[in-house]
Amino acid sequence: MKRRHVMGGALAWLAAPPAVRAQGDKDPLGSSQWEDIRREFLGQAPVVFDERVQVRGPAFAEDPMAVPVSVSALGLSDVKQIAVIVDRNPIRKVLDFHPQLALPALSFRFKLEQASPVRAAVRTGDGVWHVGGTWVESTGGGCTVPGVTRSDGSWASTLGQVSGALFESPLDAQATRLRLRVMHPMDTGLVAGVPAFYINRLAVLDEGGRELLLFNGHEPLSENPVLSFELPGRVQGALRVRGSDNNGNRFDAAIGRRLLP
């Protein structure tokens, strides 16, 4: 498949390996933060570490302000929610993704404060959390320094602008990849004098107004986030992207149905 990039920073997808059996409830990454994370984000629900939840990122984060990660839970059925959590970030939750009618897979970039496990917790319809993860090394500092557009003041002129394109999905010959970029400074609130300011909701709707997926962002998402989602089938009409940030700003944009090779 030939692909043409329409925006910088998108992460190419690597196909997930075949599904395998769950690993149990012992943290394979050996993190001392795990029990706190489990209590805070997963509550009393059953939890199992599961190799069918694939989290891919760089061994070393060259840019801690924009660490590329892909998550796939294609080996699981009836996925209701994917939560991405970074053990050693000062703000641990990166995002919540509710696939609804989309495939349970996405890619994104985030800010990393120091070397840490990066996890995806996938909740299935039976209430079980299936957890996968990877370790990313870093020199750190991604959460506590201002982004480029915050530093130069250009964020105000592009705030809320949405661009996107549709591609043939490398995961499924009958699926469509949607790649979006939303212009936003995504301030963590950890820089002196700059309060938290971030995209907290993004929904993708089909031509008839049916919601295909729901994405809830948190402060550690990278500046001007680039997000990729996988939609089943061929998109037959224009898509609509609607969202908001924690200050009440709203954005609404149409994405044409033309597929890029």
C-alpha positions as a Markdown table, in Angstrom:
| # | Residue | x | y | z |
|---|---|---|---|---|
| 1 | Met | 0.0 | 0.0 | 0.0 |
| 2 | Lys | 1.3 | 3.4 | -0.9 |
| 3 | Arg | 0.8 | 6.2 | 1.6 |
| 4 | Arg | 1.3 | 10.0 | 1.4 |
| 5 | His | 1.7 | 12.0 | 4.6 |
| 6 | Val | -0.5 | 15.0 | 4.9 |
| 7 | Met | 0.7 | 16.2 | 8.2 |
| 8 | Gly | 3.8 | 15.8 | 10.3 |
| 9 | Gly | 4.3 | 13.6 | 13.3 |
| 10 | Ala | 1.9 | 10.7 | 12.3 |
| 11 | Leu | 3.1 | 7.3 | 13.4 |
| 12 | Ala | 3.0 | 4.4 | 10.9 |
| 13 | Trp | 1.1 | 1.4 | 12.1 |
| 14 | Leu | 2.7 | -1.9 | 12.8 |
| 15 | Ala | 0.3 | -4.8 | 12.5 |
| 16 | Ala | -0.5 | -6.5 | 15.8 |
| 17 | Pro | 0.7 | -10.1 | 16.3 |
| 18 | Pro | -1.8 | -12.9 | 16.7 |
| 19 | Ala | -3.8 | -13.0 | 19.9 |
| 20 | Val | -2.3 | -15.0 | 22.7 |
| 21 | Arg | -3.4 | -16.0 | 26.2 |
| 22 | Ala | -3.6 | -13.6 | 29.0 |
| 23 | Gln | -0.5 | -13.4 | 31.3 |
| 24 | Gly | -2.2 | -13.1 | 34.7 |
| 25 | Asp | -2.2 | -10.3 | 37.3 |
| 26 | Lys | 1.6 | -9.8 | 38.0 |
| 27 | Asp | 3.0 | -6.6 | 36.5 |
| 28 | Pro | 5.5 | -7.7 | 33.7 |
| 29 | Leu | 7.1 | -4.3 | 33.8 |
| 30 | Gly | 7.8 | -4.5 | 37.6 |
| 31 | Ser | 6.6 | -1.0 | 38.4 |
| 32 | Ser | 6.5 | 0.2 | 42.0 |
| 33 | Gln | 3.7 | 2.5 | 41.0 |
| 34 | Trp | 1.4 | -0.2 | 39.6 |
| 35 | Glu | -0.7 | -0.9 | 42.7 |
| 36 | Asp | -1.5 | 2.8 | 43.1 |
| 37 | Ile | -2.4 | 3.1 | 39.4 |
| 38 | Arg | -4.6 | 0.1 | 39.6 |
| 39 | Arg | -6.5 | 1.5 | 42.6 |
| 40 | Glu | -6.8 | 5.0 | 41.1 |
| 41 | Phe | -7.8 | 4.2 | 37.6 |
| 42 | Leu | -9.2 | 0.6 | 37.5 |
| 43 | Gly | -10.9 | 0.4 | 40.9 |
| 44 | Gln | -12.2 | -2.9 | 42.1 |
| 45 | Ala | -12.8 | -4.4 | 38.6 |
| 46 | Pro | -10.9 | -7.6 | 37.6 |
| 47 | Val | -7.5 | -6.9 | 36.0 |
| 48 | Val | -5.4 | -9.2 | 33.8 |
| 49 | Phe | -2.1 | -8.5 | 31.9 |
| 50 | Asp | -2.8 | -9.5 | 28.4 |
| 51 | Glu | -0.5 | -9.8 | 25.4 |
| 52 | Arg | -3.4 | -9.1 | 23.1 |
| 53 | Val | -3.2 | -5.5 | 24.2 |
| 54 | Gln | -0.3 | -4.2 | 22.1 |
| 55 | Val | 1.4 | -0.9 | 23.1 |
| 56 | Arg | 4.2 | 0.2 | 20.8 |
| 57 | Gly | 6.5 | 3.2 | 21.3 |
| 58 | Pro | 10.2 | 4.1 | 20.9 |
| 59 | Ala | 12.8 | 2.5 | 23.2 |
| 60 | Phe | 14.1 | 6.0 | 23.8 |
| 61 | Ala | 12.0 | 9.2 | 23.5 |
| 62 | Glu | 14.1 | 11.6 | 21.4 |
| 63 | Asp | 11.5 | 14.3 | 21.9 |
| 64 | Pro | 9.8 | 14.0 | 25.3 |
| 65 | Met | 7.3 | 16.6 | 24.2 |
| 66 | Ala | 5.9 | 14.3 | 21.4 |
| 67 | Val | 6.5 | 10.6 | 22.1 |
| 68 | Pro | 4.7 | 8.5 | 19.4 |
| 69 | Val | 2.7 | 5.5 | 20.6 |
| 70 | Ser | 0.3 | 3.1 | 19.0 |
| 71 | Val | -2.2 | 0.9 | 20.8 |
| 72 | Ser | -4.1 | -2.1 | 19.4 |
| 73 | Ala | -6.6 | -4.4 | 21.1 |
| 74 | Leu | -7.8 | -6.1 | 17.9 |
| 75 | Gly | -7.4 | -9.5 | 19.5 |
| 76 | Leu | -10.2 | -8.7 | 22.0 |
| 77 | Ser | -13.9 | -8.5 | 21.4 |
| 78 | Asp | -16.5 | -6.2 | 22.8 |
| 79 | Val | -14.0 | -3.4 | 23.7 |
| 80 | Lys | -15.8 | -0.5 | 25.5 |
| 81 | Gln | -12.9 | 1.7 | 26.6 |
| 82 | Ile | -9.1 | 2.1 | 26.2 |
| 83 | Ala | -7.3 | 4.2 | 28.9 |
| 84 | Val | -3.7 | 5.2 | 28.4 |
| 85 | Ile | -1.7 | 5.7 | 31.6 |
| 86 | Val | 1.9 | 6.6 | 32.2 |
| 87 | Asp | 3.2 | 5.4 | 35.6 |
| 88 | Arg | 5.8 | 8.1 | 36.3 |
| 89 | Asn | 4.2 | 11.2 | 34.7 |
| 90 | Pro | 3.1 | 13.9 | 37.2 |
| 91 | Ile | -0.3 | 13.6 | 35.3 |
| 92 | Arg | -0.7 | 9.9 | 34.6 |
| 93 | Lys | -3.8 | 9.7 | 32.5 |
| 94 | Val | -3.2 | 10.6 | 28.8 |
| 95 | Leu | -6.5 | 9.7 | 27.2 |
| 96 | Asp | -9.7 | 7.6 | 27.3 |
| 97 | Phe | -10.9 | 6.2 | 24.0 |
| 98 | His | -14.4 | 4.7 | 23.5 |
| 99 | Pro | -14.3 | 2.9 | 20.1 |
| 100 | Gln | -18.1 | 2.5 | 19.8 |
| 101 | Leu | -18.3 | 1.7 | 16.1 |
| 102 | Ala | -14.6 | 2.1 | 15.4 |
| 103 | Leu | -11.9 | -0.6 | 15.7 |
| 104 | Pro | -10.1 | -0.7 | 19.1 |
| 105 | Ala | -6.9 | 0.8 | 17.9 |
| 106 | Leu | -5.4 | 4.3 | 17.8 |
| 107 | Ser | -2.1 | 6.2 | 17.6 |
| 108 | Phe | -1.1 | 9.5 | 19.1 |
| 109 | Arg | 1.8 | 11.5 | 20.7 |
| 110 | Phe | 2.2 | 12.5 | 24.3 |
| 111 | Lys | 4.5 | 14.3 | 26.7 |
| 112 | Leu | 6.8 | 12.2 | 28.9 |
| 113 | Glu | 8.3 | 13.7 | 32.1 |
| 114 | Gln | 10.8 | 10.8 | 32.8 |
| 115 | Ala | 11.5 | 7.2 | 31.8 |
| 116 | Ser | 8.4 | 5.2 | 32.5 |
| 117 | Pro | 6.1 | 2.3 | 31.7 |
| 118 | Val | 3.4 | 3.4 | 29.2 |
| 119 | Arg | 0.2 | 1.3 | 29.6 |
| 120 | Ala | -3.1 | 0.7 | 27.8 |
| 121 | Ala | -5.9 | -0.6 | 30.0 |
| 122 | Val | -8.7 | -2.1 | 27.8 |
| 123 | Arg | -12.2 | -2.6 | 29.4 |
| 124 | Thr | -14.3 | -5.3 | 27.7 |
| 125 | Gly | -18.1 | -5.7 | 28.0 |
| 126 | Asp | -17.7 | -8.2 | 30.9 |
| 127 | Gly | -16.1 | -5.5 | 33.0 |
| 128 | Val | -12.5 | -6.9 | 32.9 |
| 129 | Trp | -9.6 | -4.6 | 32.3 |
| 130 | His | -6.9 | -6.1 | 30.0 |
| 131 | Val | -3.6 | -4.4 | 30.4 |
| 132 | Gly | -0.6 | -4.2 | 28.1 |
| 133 | Gly | 2.4 | -1.8 | 28.1 |
| 134 | Thr | 5.9 | -1.0 | 27.1 |
| 135 | Trp | 8.8 | 0.9 | 28.7 |
| 136 | Val | 10.1 | 4.2 | 27.2 |
| 137 | Glu | 13.4 | 5.7 | 28.3 |
| 138 | Ser | 13.7 | 9.5 | 28.2 |
| 139 | Thr | 15.9 | 12.4 | 29.4 |
| 140 | Gly | 12.5 | 13.8 | 30.5 |
| 141 | Gly | 11.0 | 17.1 | 31.1 |
| 142 | Gly | 8.1 | 16.9 | 28.6 |
| 143 | Cys | 5.3 | 17.8 | 31.0 |
| 144 | Thr | 7.0 | 20.8 | 32.7 |
| 145 | Val | 8.1 | 23.0 | 29.8 |
| 146 | Pro | 6.0 | 25.2 | 27.5 |
| 147 | Gly | 5.2 | 24.0 | 24.0 |
| 148 | Val | 6.4 | 25.9 | 20.9 |
| 149 | Thr | 3.2 | 27.7 | 20.1 |
| 150 | Arg | 2.8 | 28.7 | 23.7 |
| 151 | Ser | 6.3 | 30.1 | 23.8 |
| 152 | Asp | 6.0 | 32.1 | 20.6 |
| 153 | Gly | 2.3 | 33.1 | 21.1 |
| 154 | Ser | 1.1 | 31.6 | 17.8 |
| 155 | Trp | -1.4 | 29.3 | 19.4 |
| 156 | Ala | -4.2 | 31.9 | 19.5 |
| 157 | Ser | -4.3 | 32.3 | 15.7 |
| 158 | Thr | -4.8 | 28.5 | 15.1 |
| 159 | Leu | -6.7 | 27.4 | 18.1 |
| 160 | Gly | -9.3 | 24.7 | 17.2 |
| 161 | Gln | -8.4 | 24.3 | 13.6 |
| 162 | Val | -9.0 | 20.7 | 12.4 |
| 163 | Ser | -7.4 | 19.0 | 9.4 |
| 164 | Gly | -7.6 | 15.4 | 8.5 |
| 165 | Ala | -7.6 | 12.7 | 5.7 |
| 166 | Leu | -8.8 | 9.2 | 5.1 |
| 167 | Phe | -6.5 | 6.4 | 4.1 |
| 168 | Glu | -6.8 | 2.7 | 3.2 |
| 169 | Ser | -6.3 | 1.0 | 6.6 |
| 170 | Pro | -3.2 | -1.2 | 6.8 |
| 171 | Leu | -5.0 | -3.3 | 9.5 |
| 172 | Asp | -8.0 | -4.4 | 7.4 |
| 173 | Ala | -8.5 | -4.3 | 3.7 |
| 174 | Gln | -12.1 | -3.4 | 4.3 |
| 175 | Ala | -11.4 | -0.6 | 6.9 |
| 176 | Thr | -10.5 | 3.1 | 6.6 |
| 177 | Arg | -7.9 | 5.0 | 8.6 |
| 178 | Leu | -8.9 | 8.5 | 9.8 |
| 179 | Arg | -6.0 | 10.7 | 10.7 |
| 180 | Leu | -6.7 | 14.0 | 12.4 |
| 181 | Arg | -4.7 | 17.0 | 13.6 |
| 182 | Val | -6.3 | 19.5 | 16.0 |
| 183 | Met | -4.5 | 22.7 | 16.7 |
| 184 | His | -4.2 | 23.3 | 20.4 |
| 185 | Pro | -1.4 | 24.2 | 22.9 |
| 186 | Met | -2.3 | 21.4 | 25.3 |
| 187 | Asp | -0.9 | 23.0 | 28.4 |
| 188 | Thr | -0.4 | 20.7 | 31.3 |
| 189 | Gly | -0.8 | 23.4 | 34.0 |
| 190 | Leu | 2.7 | 22.5 | 35.3 |
| 191 | Val | 4.5 | 25.5 | 33.8 |
| 192 | Ala | 4.6 | 28.6 | 36.0 |
| 193 | Gly | 1.9 | 31.1 | 35.1 |
| 194 | Val | 0.2 | 28.8 | 32.5 |
| 195 | Pro | -3.0 | 27.1 | 33.6 |
| 196 | Ala | -4.1 | 23.7 | 32.3 |
| 197 | Phe | -5.6 | 24.1 | 28.9 |
| 198 | Tyr | -6.4 | 21.0 | 26.8 |
| 199 | Ile | -8.8 | 19.2 | 24.5 |
| 200 | Asn | -11.1 | 17.1 | 26.7 |
| 201 | Arg | -13.6 | 15.7 | 24.2 |
| 202 | Leu | -13.6 | 14.8 | 20.5 |
| 203 | Ala | -16.3 | 12.8 | 18.7 |
| 204 | Val | -16.4 | 11.6 | 15.1 |
| 205 | Leu | -19.8 | 11.4 | 13.5 |
| 206 | Asp | -20.9 | 9.9 | 10.1 |
| 207 | Glu | -22.9 | 11.7 | 7.5 |
| 208 | Gly | -26.1 | 10.9 | 9.3 |
| 209 | Gly | -25.0 | 12.2 | 12.6 |
| 210 | Arg | -24.3 | 8.8 | 14.2 |
| 211 | Glu | -21.4 | 8.9 | 16.6 |
| 212 | Leu | -18.6 | 6.5 | 15.5 |
| 213 | Leu | -16.1 | 7.1 | 18.3 |
| 214 | Leu | -15.5 | 9.2 | 21.4 |
| 215 | Phe | -12.1 | 10.4 | 22.5 |
| 216 | Asn | -11.4 | 12.1 | 25.9 |
| 217 | Gly | -8.1 | 13.9 | 26.0 |
| 218 | His | -6.0 | 14.8 | 29.1 |
| 219 | Glu | -3.1 | 17.2 | 29.7 |
| 220 | Pro | -0.2 | 15.0 | 28.6 |
| 221 | Leu | -1.4 | 14.8 | 25.0 |
| 222 | Ser | 1.2 | 16.5 | 22.8 |
| 223 | Glu | 0.8 | 20.0 | 21.4 |
| 224 | Asn | -1.4 | 20.1 | 18.3 |
| 225 | Pro | -2.2 | 16.4 | 18.7 |
| 226 | Val | -2.2 | 14.1 | 15.7 |
| 227 | Leu | -4.6 | 11.2 | 16.2 |
| 228 | Ser | -5.2 | 8.1 | 14.0 |
| 229 | Phe | -8.3 | 5.9 | 14.3 |
| 230 | Glu | -9.5 | 2.9 | 12.3 |
| 231 | Leu | -13.1 | 2.8 | 11.0 |
| 232 | Pro | -14.7 | -0.4 | 9.7 |
| 233 | Gly | -15.7 | -0.5 | 6.1 |
| 234 | Arg | -15.4 | 2.2 | 3.5 |
| 235 | Val | -16.5 | 5.6 | 4.5 |
| 236 | Gln | -19.4 | 6.5 | 2.2 |
| 237 | Gly | -19.9 | 10.1 | 3.1 |
| 238 | Ala | -18.2 | 13.1 | 4.8 |
| 239 | Leu | -17.3 | 12.7 | 8.4 |
| 240 | Arg | -17.8 | 15.4 | 11.1 |
| 241 | Val | -15.4 | 16.1 | 14.0 |
| 242 | Arg | -16.8 | 17.9 | 17.0 |
| 243 | Gly | -15.0 | 18.6 | 20.2 |
| 244 | Ser | -14.3 | 21.0 | 23.0 |
| 245 | Asp | -11.5 | 21.9 | 25.5 |
| 246 | Asn | -11.6 | 22.4 | 29.3 |
| 247 | Asn | -12.2 | 26.2 | 28.8 |
| 248 | Gly | -15.4 | 25.6 | 26.9 |
| 249 | Asn | -14.0 | 26.4 | 23.4 |
| 250 | Arg | -15.7 | 24.3 | 20.7 |
| 251 | Phe | -14.7 | 23.1 | 17.3 |
| 252 | Asp | -16.6 | 21.6 | 14.4 |
| 253 | Ala | -15.1 | 20.4 | 11.1 |
| 254 | Ala | -16.0 | 18.3 | 8.1 |
| 255 | Ile | -13.6 | 15.7 | 6.8 |
| 256 | Gly | -14.1 | 14.7 | 3.1 |
| 257 | Arg | -14.6 | 11.1 | 2.2 |
| 258 | Arg | -11.8 | 10.9 | -0.5 |
| 259 | Leu | -9.3 | 8.2 | 0.3 |
| 260 | Leu | -5.6 | 8.9 | -0.1 |
| 261 | Pro | -3.5 | 6.1 | -1.5 |
